[in-house]
């Protein structure tokens, strides 16, 4: 159980609780880790048994850019919306980024910006499992995610890559896998989609659900955002929706044509349909929460 009454602890903003249908009670707090009920912590639920509940979320400029030239990291979110994003992390079992984001940003994917819990509370905030979508295992063994895990300050990262059973480069791949495993990573191999030559999002989600991930927060970058949006309502698979919620932070700034966007290759007739839940202002930013129909 939560040490103090759940209602007395810091808690996520109502926009998130409403989006996911979660509540805070004296006995239960969805953002606080309770080891006695680790597999039953409150989280968003989906009716799909083969994949987790998926929240796709990112910050963008007014001109729909999410990164600078060449994928350079931009500090788009203000302090207030950044805290909101960290609250969102506590409501998910896993958090996924692509290898481009991992290389450019070297993220920690933790909850370090949340207000401290009372000193007499026995537990800390719930930390999502870091998941890196990394087809060819390019993640550096000395990245912050692995350093945090080694220091006992983060959860063990999972690296999802392409199966190498018939690859001519299997020896080099095995060497990279060994280096990452020695640094603490768990390697999860999934099959390549024969039609696209890439890892299928459905295969990624199935692999995560089989390993106990009930809810997944997807933070980008651009290629990952496009992959999840285009995998939803694919014309050849009308029941293949993979995004349950969309949370977008819009910063009051313009980046310009050199910035990286995410919508250029998306087609209107294959995009998912969302219902607006709420829009709230966090500092200078507007945060929009939508639920898939």
C-alpha positions as CSV (number, residue, x, y, z in Angstrom):
1,X,0.0,0.0,0.0
2,X,1.0,3.6,-0.4
3,X,2.7,4.9,2.8
4,X,0.6,8.1,3.2
5,X,-3.0,8.4,2.2
6,X,-2.8,8.5,-1.6
7,X,-4.9,11.7,-1.7
8,X,-2.3,13.5,0.4
9,X,0.5,13.0,-2.0
10,X,1.5,15.0,-5.1
11,X,-0.5,13.8,-8.0
12,X,-0.8,14.0,-11.8
13,X,-2.8,16.8,-13.4
14,X,-6.5,16.0,-14.0
15,X,-6.1,16.1,-17.8
16,X,-4.2,12.9,-17.5
17,X,-6.4,11.2,-14.9
18,X,-9.4,12.0,-17.1
19,X,-7.8,10.8,-20.2
20,X,-6.9,7.4,-18.7
21,X,-9.9,7.0,-16.5
22,X,-7.7,6.8,-13.4
23,X,-8.4,8.1,-9.9
24,X,-6.5,8.6,-6.6
25,X,-7.9,7.0,-3.4
26,X,-6.6,6.8,0.2
27,X,-5.4,3.2,-0.7
28,X,-4.0,3.7,-4.2
29,X,-2.0,6.2,-6.1
30,X,-1.3,5.4,-9.8
31,X,2.0,7.3,-9.8
32,X,3.6,5.8,-6.7
33,X,5.4,2.4,-6.9
34,X,4.0,-0.2,-4.6
35,X,6.1,-3.4,-4.7
36,X,3.4,-5.4,-3.1
37,X,1.2,-5.0,-6.2
38,X,3.8,-4.4,-8.9
39,X,1.8,-6.3,-11.6
40,X,-1.5,-4.6,-10.7
41,X,-0.5,-1.0,-10.4
42,X,-3.3,1.2,-11.9
43,X,-2.7,2.0,-15.6
44,X,-4.7,2.7,-18.8
45,X,-6.2,-0.4,-20.3
46,X,-7.0,-1.6,-23.8
47,X,-9.4,-4.2,-25.0
48,X,-6.6,-5.6,-27.3
49,X,-5.1,-8.7,-25.7
50,X,-2.1,-8.7,-28.1
51,X,-0.6,-5.3,-27.4
52,X,-0.4,-2.6,-24.6
53,X,-2.4,0.5,-24.3
54,X,-0.4,3.1,-26.4
55,X,-0.1,6.8,-25.7
56,X,1.7,8.7,-28.5
57,X,3.1,12.0,-27.2
58,X,5.5,14.7,-28.3
59,X,6.2,18.4,-28.1
60,X,6.0,20.5,-31.3
61,X,6.4,24.1,-32.4
62,X,3.6,26.2,-33.9
63,X,4.9,25.1,-37.3
64,X,4.8,21.4,-36.3
65,X,8.5,20.8,-35.9
66,X,9.7,18.5,-33.2
67,X,13.5,18.9,-33.6
68,X,16.1,21.2,-35.1
69,X,18.1,20.7,-38.2
70,X,19.5,17.2,-38.5
71,X,17.4,16.0,-35.6
72,X,19.1,18.3,-33.1
73,X,17.3,18.4,-29.8
74,X,15.2,21.5,-29.1
75,X,13.9,22.5,-25.7
76,X,10.4,23.1,-26.8
77,X,8.5,22.2,-23.6
78,X,8.4,24.8,-20.8
79,X,9.0,23.7,-17.2
80,X,5.3,23.3,-16.5
81,X,4.5,21.0,-19.5
82,X,7.7,19.1,-18.9
83,X,6.5,18.2,-15.4
84,X,3.2,17.2,-16.9
85,X,5.1,14.8,-19.2
86,X,7.0,13.3,-16.3
87,X,3.7,12.7,-14.6
88,X,2.5,10.9,-17.7
89,X,5.5,8.7,-17.5
90,X,4.5,7.5,-14.1
91,X,1.1,6.2,-15.5
92,X,2.7,3.8,-17.9
93,X,4.5,0.5,-17.6
94,X,7.0,1.3,-20.5
95,X,8.3,4.3,-22.4
96,X,9.6,3.9,-26.0
97,X,11.8,6.1,-28.2
98,X,13.6,5.4,-31.4
99,X,17.3,5.1,-31.9
100,X,17.5,8.5,-33.5
101,X,16.2,10.2,-30.4
102,X,18.4,8.0,-28.2
103,X,21.5,9.0,-30.2
104,X,20.7,12.7,-30.5
105,X,19.2,13.4,-27.1
106,X,20.8,10.7,-24.9
107,X,17.6,10.8,-22.8
108,X,17.1,9.4,-19.3
109,X,13.3,8.7,-19.6
110,X,12.8,9.0,-15.9
111,X,10.7,11.2,-13.5
112,X,13.4,13.5,-12.1
113,X,11.3,16.7,-12.6
114,X,8.5,15.7,-10.3
115,X,8.0,17.2,-6.8
116,X,9.7,15.1,-4.1
117,X,7.5,12.7,-2.1
118,X,7.3,13.2,1.7
119,X,10.3,11.8,3.5
120,X,8.2,9.4,5.5
121,X,6.7,7.8,2.4
122,X,8.3,4.4,1.9
123,X,8.1,4.2,-1.9
124,X,9.2,6.4,-4.8
125,X,7.6,7.3,-8.0
126,X,6.7,4.6,-10.5
127,X,9.4,4.4,-13.2
128,X,8.4,3.2,-16.7
129,X,10.6,0.5,-18.4
130,X,12.8,2.3,-21.0
131,X,12.5,0.7,-24.4
132,X,14.7,1.7,-27.4
133,X,13.6,0.8,-30.9
134,X,17.0,0.1,-32.4
135,X,16.9,-2.2,-35.5
136,X,20.7,-2.5,-35.9
137,X,21.8,-2.1,-32.2
138,X,23.5,1.3,-32.5
139,X,22.7,2.3,-28.9
140,X,26.0,3.2,-27.1
141,X,26.8,1.0,-24.1
142,X,27.8,4.2,-22.2
143,X,24.5,6.0,-22.7
144,X,22.7,7.6,-19.8
145,X,20.0,4.9,-19.7
146,X,22.5,2.2,-19.0
147,X,24.7,4.3,-16.7
148,X,21.6,5.1,-14.6
149,X,20.7,1.4,-14.5
150,X,24.2,0.5,-13.4
151,X,24.1,3.1,-10.7
152,X,20.8,1.8,-9.4
153,X,19.0,5.0,-10.4
154,X,16.9,3.6,-13.3
155,X,15.3,0.5,-14.7
156,X,17.0,-2.0,-17.0
157,X,16.6,-0.8,-20.6
158,X,15.1,-3.1,-23.3
159,X,16.5,-2.7,-26.8
160,X,14.3,-4.0,-29.5
161,X,16.1,-5.0,-32.7
162,X,15.7,-6.9,-35.9
163,X,16.1,-10.7,-35.8
164,X,19.5,-11.7,-37.2
165,X,18.9,-15.4,-37.8
166,X,19.6,-15.1,-41.5
167,X,21.8,-12.0,-41.6
168,X,25.2,-11.9,-43.2
169,X,26.3,-9.4,-40.6
170,X,25.3,-11.6,-37.7
171,X,28.9,-11.7,-36.2
172,X,29.1,-7.9,-35.9
173,X,25.6,-7.7,-34.6
174,X,26.4,-10.4,-32.0
175,X,29.4,-8.3,-30.9
176,X,27.2,-5.2,-30.4
177,X,24.6,-7.2,-28.6
178,X,27.2,-8.6,-26.2
179,X,28.5,-5.1,-25.5
180,X,25.0,-3.9,-24.7
181,X,24.1,-6.9,-22.6
182,X,27.4,-6.5,-20.6
183,X,26.3,-2.9,-19.9
184,X,23.0,-4.2,-18.6
185,X,20.6,-4.0,-21.6
186,X,18.1,-6.7,-22.4
187,X,18.0,-7.5,-26.1
188,X,14.6,-8.3,-27.6
189,X,14.7,-9.5,-31.2
190,X,11.6,-9.3,-33.5
191,X,11.0,-10.3,-37.1
192,X,11.3,-7.8,-40.0
193,X,8.2,-7.0,-42.0
194,X,8.8,-8.6,-45.4
195,X,6.8,-5.8,-47.2
196,X,8.6,-2.9,-45.6
197,X,12.0,-4.2,-44.6
198,X,11.5,-2.6,-41.2
199,X,10.4,-3.8,-37.8
200,X,6.6,-3.9,-37.7
201,X,5.1,-1.9,-35.0
202,X,2.6,-4.7,-34.4
203,X,5.5,-7.1,-33.7
204,X,7.1,-4.6,-31.3
205,X,3.8,-4.2,-29.3
206,X,3.2,-7.9,-29.2
207,X,6.7,-8.6,-27.9
208,X,6.2,-6.0,-25.2
209,X,2.8,-7.3,-24.2
210,X,4.1,-10.8,-23.9
211,X,6.7,-9.5,-21.5
212,X,4.2,-7.8,-19.2
213,X,4.0,-4.3,-20.5
214,X,0.3,-3.3,-20.2
215,X,0.7,0.4,-21.2
216,X,3.3,2.1,-23.3
217,X,4.2,5.8,-23.7
218,X,5.8,6.6,-27.1
219,X,7.8,9.8,-27.2
220,X,9.3,9.8,-30.7
221,X,11.3,10.9,-32.7
222,X,9.8,11.7,-36.0
223,X,10.2,8.4,-37.7
224,X,8.7,6.6,-34.7
225,X,5.7,9.0,-34.7
226,X,5.1,8.4,-38.4
227,X,5.4,4.7,-37.9
228,X,2.8,4.6,-35.1
229,X,0.4,6.9,-36.9
230,X,0.7,5.1,-40.2
231,X,0.3,1.7,-38.6
232,X,-3.1,2.8,-37.3
233,X,-5.9,2.0,-39.6
234,X,-3.6,0.8,-42.3
235,X,-5.7,0.2,-45.4
236,X,-4.8,-3.5,-45.7
237,X,-5.5,-4.1,-42.0
238,X,-8.6,-2.1,-40.9
239,X,-8.5,-3.5,-37.4
240,X,-4.8,-2.8,-36.8
241,X,-5.1,0.4,-34.8
242,X,-2.2,0.8,-32.4
243,X,-2.6,4.3,-30.8
244,X,-5.1,4.7,-28.0
245,X,-4.3,8.2,-26.9
246,X,-2.5,11.2,-28.4
247,X,-1.1,14.0,-26.2
248,X,0.6,16.9,-28.0
249,X,2.3,19.8,-26.3
250,X,2.4,22.9,-28.6
251,X,5.1,25.5,-27.7
252,X,4.6,29.2,-28.7
253,X,7.6,29.3,-31.0
254,X,8.5,28.8,-34.7
255,X,11.4,26.7,-35.8
256,X,11.4,27.1,-39.6
257,X,12.0,24.9,-42.6
258,X,15.3,23.5,-41.4
259,X,13.5,21.8,-38.4
260,X,12.3,18.2,-38.4
261,X,8.6,17.5,-38.7
262,X,6.7,14.3,-38.7
263,X,3.7,14.7,-41.0
264,X,5.2,14.9,-44.5
265,X,4.7,11.2,-45.4
266,X,1.3,10.7,-43.7
267,X,-1.8,10.4,-45.8
268,X,-5.1,11.7,-44.7
269,X,-7.1,8.6,-45.6
270,X,-5.0,6.4,-43.4
271,X,-4.7,8.6,-40.3
272,X,-6.5,7.6,-37.2
273,X,-9.5,9.5,-35.9
274,X,-9.3,11.0,-32.4
275,X,-11.8,12.6,-30.1
276,X,-10.8,15.7,-28.2
277,X,-10.8,15.1,-24.4
278,X,-9.3,18.4,-23.1
279,X,-6.9,21.2,-23.8
280,X,-5.1,22.8,-21.0
281,X,-2.4,25.5,-20.7
282,X,0.7,24.6,-18.8
283,X,2.9,27.7,-18.4
284,X,3.4,29.1,-22.0
285,X,2.4,25.8,-23.7
286,X,-0.9,24.3,-24.8
287,X,-1.4,20.6,-24.1
288,X,-4.0,18.7,-26.1
289,X,-5.3,15.3,-25.0
290,X,-7.2,13.1,-27.5
291,X,-8.6,9.6,-27.3
292,X,-8.8,7.3,-30.3
293,X,-12.2,6.5,-31.7
